[in-house]
């Protein structure tokens, strides 16, 4: 078998999507569809989000999965989507991605989104849950416990949900940023902050309670040997980009008791790669980055592989709402990684090239999440 054949076989193997979200179970009009192929708001008047790297990629790579010619016009594509119906569209695109396991962050889920089990069923795969820490904190607050009981109730509820999950995830990037005191707050600080929060709106943005929730989740993850996923870098307008550079997490990383997975990372790709290189318990992926850079994804993958150990790199799609984003994430991962590893074939053996592809695509995640 040639090096190229070995690499092709490794890249074709089923993937483990170590971080994604549910996709919509309902049919979507154009406005709803376009809102899900961007991290921003509506496009300016007279323009469309189909004129973006991911928008053009939908027309090129998803259209054939729905029996259309490549580069089908947006209206033709959306009409075919409606004709097939959401369930069939989801089935085709999730299965075309070639994924064996979906690790689904259920934090933003609602009745319109597929559950982890449904993602697995439609995708001919297994579905697993990733617990969103801040969502659990808000659920506990919704019960209106006394401020003095909040910490204990949060720990109990997080532990209960972690028992059926393969990992935990924090969205502190969206709620505050990474320039927080890395140490856990004191019980008195937590009670005082809880008294203020429980008397007002239920969205968790208080820095003391965010730190407390993060450390509660981290301790539970550490006790159960579960990974703690951390959103970094690219995201919607809720976050402030320069405050979600993963390098700002260095002091927290030094003392956190759980394995850490840095998600997405763009544009801080080298910072994330460095942290994975120097801290034994830090891993990273390029989830959303690969999908949204689309045809340019090989360049960001190459940058990531400059220094990150290959046994610390994971695959994910971070698909949200649209099965198209799952298919595209897998497609551009395989294509981009294939291009990068082909360049290495002259100095690596064929076995090493294939082994690295297998590790990044599935092996590392299977080990880390005990799948």
Secondary structure, DSSP 8 states (H G I E B T S, - for coil): --HHHHHHHHHHS-EEEEEE--BB-S---HHHHHHTS-SSS---TT--TTSSHHHHHIIIIIGGGGT--TT--HHHHHHHHHHH-HHHHHHHHHHHTTEEEEEEE-TT--TTB--HHHHHHHTTSEEEEEEEHHHHHHHHHTT---HHHHHHHHHHHHHHHHTT-SEEEE-HHHHT-S-S-SS---HHHHHHHHHHHHTS--S---HHHHHHHHHHHHHHHHHHT-EEEEEES---TTS-GGGG-GGGGHHHHHH--S-EEEEE-TT-HHHHHHHHHH-TTEEEE-HHHHHHHGGGHHHHHHHHTTTS-GGGEE------B-HHHHHHHHHHHHHHHHHHHHHHTTTS-HHHHHHHHHIIIIIHHHHHTT-
